[in-house]
Amino acid sequence: MILEALASAMLGVALAWAADRRFSHRLPNRAFVFATGIAGALFGDFITHSAVGPDSLLPSLLGAAVVSTASLSLLLRPAGRLRRRSAPA
């Protein structure tokens, strides 16, 4: 169980790193992205592990990847709204 959680956390780090590399201009600061990737992966692993059972490493990692990717996708800002609006005078 500990190794499964560690593998899920490392998967979350890898997904967060890939998202930060590809979409750094559309994401908030790096620490928040990595924290979201890890937390999403651990939560996805927990949900899948609870639903499928303890003897299923591959489905648990797949669930971790899905939830981590979904969590990271919620951080993306639209490309058209990247410019900051000036304060009204």
MDTraj code that builds the backbone (N, CA, C; nanometers):
import mdtraj as md
import numpy as np

residues = "MET ILE LEU GLU ALA LEU ALA SER ALA MET LEU GLY VAL ALA LEU ALA TRP ALA ALA ASP ARG ARG PHE SER HIS ARG LEU PRO ASN ARG ALA PHE VAL PHE ALA THR GLY ILE ALA GLY ALA LEU PHE GLY ASP PHE ILE THR HIS SER ALA VAL GLY PRO ASP SER LEU LEU PRO SER LEU LEU GLY ALA ALA VAL VAL SER THR ALA SER LEU SER LEU LEU LEU ARG PRO ALA GLY ARG LEU ARG ARG ARG SER ALA PRO ALA".split()
xyz = np.array([
    [0.0829, -0.1192, 0.0000],
    [0.0000, 0.0000, 0.0000],
    [0.0869, 0.1250, 0.0000],
    [0.1970, 0.1223, 0.0761],
    [0.2864, 0.2381, 0.0800],
    [0.3517, 0.2588, -0.0561],
    [0.3955, 0.1495, -0.1191],
    [0.4578, 0.1612, -0.2509],
    [0.3576, 0.2076, -0.3562],
    [0.2340, 0.1650, -0.3415],
    [0.1296, 0.2085, -0.4343],
    [0.1050, 0.3593, -0.4202],
    [0.1021, 0.4086, -0.2988],
    [0.0839, 0.5523, -0.2761],
    [0.2051, 0.6310, -0.3265],
    [0.3235, 0.5771, -0.3059],
    [0.4446, 0.6430, -0.3552],
    [0.4470, 0.6462, -0.5073],
    [0.4073, 0.5368, -0.5708],
    [0.4008, 0.5332, -0.7170],
    [0.2962, 0.6324, -0.7689],
    [0.1854, 0.6441, -0.6995],
    [0.0819, 0.7399, -0.7400],
    [0.1319, 0.8835, -0.7259],
    [0.2011, 0.9109, -0.6169],
    [0.2553, 1.0457, -0.5974],
    [0.3582, 1.0793, -0.7046],
    [0.4413, 0.9831, -0.7397],
    [0.5400, 1.0075, -0.8449],
    [0.4724, 1.0264, -0.9800],
    [0.3643, 0.9550, -1.0031],
    [0.2862, 0.9746, -1.1253],
    [0.2260, 1.1145, -1.1283],
    [0.1773, 1.1617, -1.0141],
    [0.1246, 1.2980, -1.0054],
    [0.2318, 1.4025, -1.0310],
    [0.3530, 1.3790, -0.9815],
    [0.4649, 1.4710, -1.0075],
    [0.4969, 1.4730, -1.1562],
    [0.5004, 1.3561, -1.2181],
    [0.5309, 1.3490, -1.3609],
    [0.4247, 1.4197, -1.4450],
    [0.2988, 1.4011, -1.4110],
    [0.1916, 1.4682, -1.4852],
    [0.1939, 1.6188, -1.4628],
    [0.2221, 1.6611, -1.3405],
    [0.2302, 1.8042, -1.3121],
    [0.3493, 1.8664, -1.3838],
    [0.4615, 1.7961, -1.3884],
    [0.5787, 1.8464, -1.4602],
    [0.5489, 1.8611, -1.6090],
    [0.4823, 1.7595, -1.6673],
    [0.4481, 1.7660, -1.8089],
    [0.3507, 1.8803, -1.8371],
    [0.2536, 1.8993, -1.7501],
    [0.1589, 2.0090, -1.7685],
    [0.2279, 2.1438, -1.7540],
    [0.3197, 2.1538, -1.6591],
    [0.3908, 2.2794, -1.6389],
    [0.4821, 2.3102, -1.7566],
    [0.5439, 2.2076, -1.8137],
    [0.6294, 2.2283, -1.9306],
    [0.5479, 2.2740, -2.0509],
    [0.4332, 2.2119, -2.0707],
    [0.3533, 2.2383, -2.1911],
    [0.2673, 2.3638, -2.1783],
    [0.2094, 2.3868, -2.0631],
    [0.1129, 2.4956, -2.0458],
    [0.1546, 2.5948, -1.9384],
    [0.2823, 2.6236, -1.9244],
    [0.3273, 2.7109, -1.8156],
    [0.2685, 2.8514, -1.8257],
    [0.2396, 2.8967, -1.9464],
    [0.1827, 3.0306, -1.9635],
    [0.0345, 3.0367, -1.9271],
    [-0.0297, 2.9209, -1.9114],
    [-0.1722, 2.9184, -1.8799],
    [-0.2029, 2.8621, -1.7421],
    [-0.1000, 2.8368, -1.6615],
    [-0.1183, 2.7776, -1.5289],
    [-0.0753, 2.8749, -1.4202],
    [-0.1262, 2.8575, -1.2989],
    [-0.0784, 2.9397, -1.1863],
    [0.0637, 2.8989, -1.1474],
    [0.1101, 2.9435, -1.0341],
    [0.2490, 2.9176, -0.9969],
    [0.2788, 2.7680, -0.9853],
    [0.4056, 2.7356, -0.9997],
    [0.4513, 2.5972, -1.0109],
    [0.4211, 2.5141, -0.8869],
    [0.4355, 2.5705, -0.7695],
    [0.4108, 2.4950, -0.6463],
    [0.2654, 2.4489, -0.6380],
    [0.1742, 2.5342, -0.6786],
    [0.0325, 2.4991, -0.6766],
    [0.0024, 2.3890, -0.7782],
    [0.0671, 2.3950, -0.8935],
    [0.0467, 2.2923, -0.9964],
    [0.0961, 2.1565, -0.9462],
    [0.2145, 2.1530, -0.8862],
    [0.2675, 2.0267, -0.8369],
    [0.1853, 1.9725, -0.7198],
    [0.1407, 2.0592, -0.6319],
    [0.0570, 2.0142, -0.5208],
    [-0.0753, 1.9571, -0.5714],
    [-0.1332, 2.0193, -0.6719],
    [-0.2584, 1.9696, -0.7284],
    [-0.2384, 1.8362, -0.7980],
    [-0.1282, 1.8206, -0.8698],
    [-0.1007, 1.6941, -0.9378],
    [-0.0833, 1.5797, -0.8401],
    [-0.0091, 1.6038, -0.7332],
    [0.0140, 1.4988, -0.6339],
    [-0.1139, 1.4663, -0.5583],
    [-0.1859, 1.5688, -0.5151],
    [-0.3095, 1.5450, -0.4402],
    [-0.4136, 1.4734, -0.5265],
    [-0.4237, 1.5117, -0.6529],
    [-0.5173, 1.4445, -0.7425],
    [-0.4819, 1.2986, -0.7641],
    [-0.3529, 1.2707, -0.7782],
    [-0.3098, 1.1324, -0.7979],
    [-0.3356, 1.0483, -0.6737],
    [-0.3068, 1.1022, -0.5572],
    [-0.3308, 1.0260, -0.4340],
    [-0.4800, 1.0038, -0.4104],
    [-0.5597, 1.1037, -0.4398],
    [-0.7047, 1.0878, -0.4239],
    [-0.7597, 0.9861, -0.5242],
    [-0.7130, 0.9923, -0.6485],
    [-0.7560, 0.8953, -0.7488],
    [-0.7152, 0.7538, -0.7136],
    [-0.5954, 0.7397, -0.6584],
    [-0.5514, 0.6079, -0.6136],
    [-0.6377, 0.5574, -0.4991],
    [-0.6699, 0.6445, -0.4067],
    [-0.7539, 0.6054, -0.2925],
    [-0.8927, 0.5606, -0.3394],
    [-0.9534, 0.6373, -0.4279],
    [-1.0875, 0.6032, -0.4775],
    [-1.0849, 0.4704, -0.5529],
    [-0.9880, 0.4543, -0.6430],
    [-0.9807, 0.3318, -0.7223],
    [-0.9455, 0.2118, -0.6356],
    [-0.8549, 0.2314, -0.5426],
    [-0.8170, 0.1237, -0.4516],
    [-0.9368, 0.0800, -0.3668],
    [-1.0177, 0.1757, -0.3242],
    [-1.1366, 0.1424, -0.2451],
    [-1.2420, 0.0702, -0.3282],
    [-1.2533, 0.1063, -0.4547],
    [-1.3571, 0.0463, -0.5385],
    [-1.3172, -0.0907, -0.5921],
    [-1.1913, -0.1054, -0.6320],
    [-1.1494, -0.2286, -0.6992],
    [-1.0961, -0.3321, -0.6018],
    [-1.0186, -0.2884, -0.5043],
    [-0.9641, -0.3824, -0.4074],
    [-0.8128, -0.3691, -0.3963],
    [-0.7553, -0.4405, -0.3011],
    [-0.6133, -0.4221, -0.2724],
    [-0.5175, -0.4889, -0.3706],
    [-0.5620, -0.5850, -0.4483],
    [-0.4709, -0.6589, -0.5355],
    [-0.4716, -0.6082, -0.6786],
    [-0.4850, -0.4796, -0.6976],
    [-0.4944, -0.4259, -0.8331],
    [-0.4099, -0.2992, -0.8447],
    [-0.2847, -0.3149, -0.8810],
    [-0.1944, -0.2015, -0.8919],
    [-0.2222, -0.1203, -1.0176],
    [-0.2365, -0.1861, -1.1317],
    [-0.2540, -0.1141, -1.2574],
    [-0.3832, -0.0313, -1.2614],
    [-0.4985, -0.0859, -1.2222],
    [-0.6184, -0.0006, -1.2196],
    [-0.6077, 0.1161, -1.1212],
    [-0.5397, 0.0947, -1.0100],
    [-0.5227, 0.2036, -0.9139],
    [-0.4373, 0.3157, -0.9723],
    [-0.3314, 0.2797, -1.0423],
    [-0.2477, 0.3813, -1.1057],
    [-0.3210, 0.4503, -1.2206],
    [-0.4044, 0.3763, -1.2905],
    [-0.4848, 0.4371, -1.3965],
    [-0.5845, 0.5370, -1.3383],
    [-0.6478, 0.5004, -1.2282],
    [-0.7388, 0.5931, -1.1606],
    [-0.6651, 0.7154, -1.1088],
    [-0.5432, 0.6967, -1.0592],
    [-0.4621, 0.8088, -1.0127],
    [-0.4290, 0.9031, -1.1271],
    [-0.3959, 0.8466, -1.2424],
    [-0.3628, 0.9300, -1.3584],
    [-0.4846, 1.0080, -1.4078],
    [-0.5993, 0.9444, -1.4076],
    [-0.7210, 1.0108, -1.4561],
    [-0.7595, 1.1276, -1.3652],
    [-0.7608, 1.1049, -1.2357],
    [-0.8022, 1.2105, -1.1428],
    [-0.6972, 1.3223, -1.1380],
    [-0.5706, 1.2875, -1.1453],
    [-0.4662, 1.3899, -1.1461],
    [-0.4753, 1.4762, -1.2717],
    [-0.4963, 1.4137, -1.3858],
    [-0.5105, 1.4889, -1.5106],
    [-0.6341, 1.5781, -1.5070],
    [-0.7433, 1.5266, -1.4542],
    [-0.8648, 1.6079, -1.4437],
    [-0.8442, 1.7260, -1.3490],
    [-0.7740, 1.7032, -1.2390],
    [-0.7477, 1.8116, -1.1445],
    [-0.6585, 1.9188, -1.2072],
    [-0.5569, 1.8756, -1.2796],
    [-0.4674, 1.9715, -1.3438],
    [-0.5380, 2.0484, -1.4552],
    [-0.6309, 1.9838, -1.5228],
    [-0.7015, 2.0532, -1.6300],
    [-0.7914, 2.1646, -1.5759],
    [-0.8337, 2.1521, -1.4509],
    [-0.9164, 2.2567, -1.3912],
    [-0.8370, 2.3840, -1.3616],
    [-0.7053, 2.3737, -1.3611],
    [-0.6211, 2.4906, -1.3337],
    [-0.5958, 2.5751, -1.4576],
    [-0.6196, 2.5206, -1.5750],
    [-0.5894, 2.5926, -1.6988],
    [-0.6784, 2.7149, -1.7155],
    [-0.6152, 2.8245, -1.7526],
    [-0.6903, 2.9462, -1.7838],
    [-0.7095, 2.9533, -1.9339],
    [-0.8179, 3.0135, -1.9804],
    [-0.8388, 3.0275, -2.1248],
    [-0.7292, 3.1136, -2.1870],
    [-0.6943, 3.0845, -2.3108],
    [-0.5857, 3.1552, -2.3778],
    [-0.6220, 3.3009, -2.4050],
    [-0.7469, 3.3307, -2.4262],
    [-0.7870, 3.4665, -2.4588],
    [-0.7885, 3.5608, -2.3401],
    [-0.7852, 3.5089, -2.2205],
    [-0.7960, 3.5936, -2.0998],
    [-0.6648, 3.6022, -2.0236],
    [-0.5549, 3.5963, -2.0936],
    [-0.4269, 3.6000, -2.0261],
    [-0.3835, 3.7419, -1.9895],
    [-0.4302, 3.8392, -2.0647],
    [-0.3907, 3.9765, -2.0357],
    [-0.4599, 4.0243, -1.9099],
    [-0.3850, 4.0931, -1.8279],
    [-0.4436, 4.1482, -1.7056],
    [-0.5194, 4.2746, -1.7390],
    [-0.6308, 4.2887, -1.6787],
    [-0.7091, 4.4106, -1.6988],
    [-0.6555, 4.5192, -1.6072],
    [-0.6503, 4.6381, -1.6618],
    [-0.6043, 4.7499, -1.5775],
    [-0.7190, 4.7903, -1.4846],
    [-0.6807, 4.8430, -1.3737],
    [-0.7803, 4.8858, -1.2745],
    [-0.8608, 5.0024, -1.3292],
    [-0.9912, 5.0024, -1.3031],
    [-1.0722, 5.1144, -1.3522],
    [-1.0292, 5.2446, -1.2856],
    [-1.0287, 5.3491, -1.3650],
    [-0.9836, 5.4800, -1.3141],
    [-1.0908, 5.5525, -1.2373],
])
top = md.Topology()
chain = top.add_chain()
for i, resn in enumerate(residues, 1):
    res = top.add_residue(resn, chain, resSeq=i)
    for name in ("N", "CA", "C"):
        top.add_atom(name, md.element.get_by_symbol(name[0]), res)
traj = md.Trajectory(xyz[None], top)
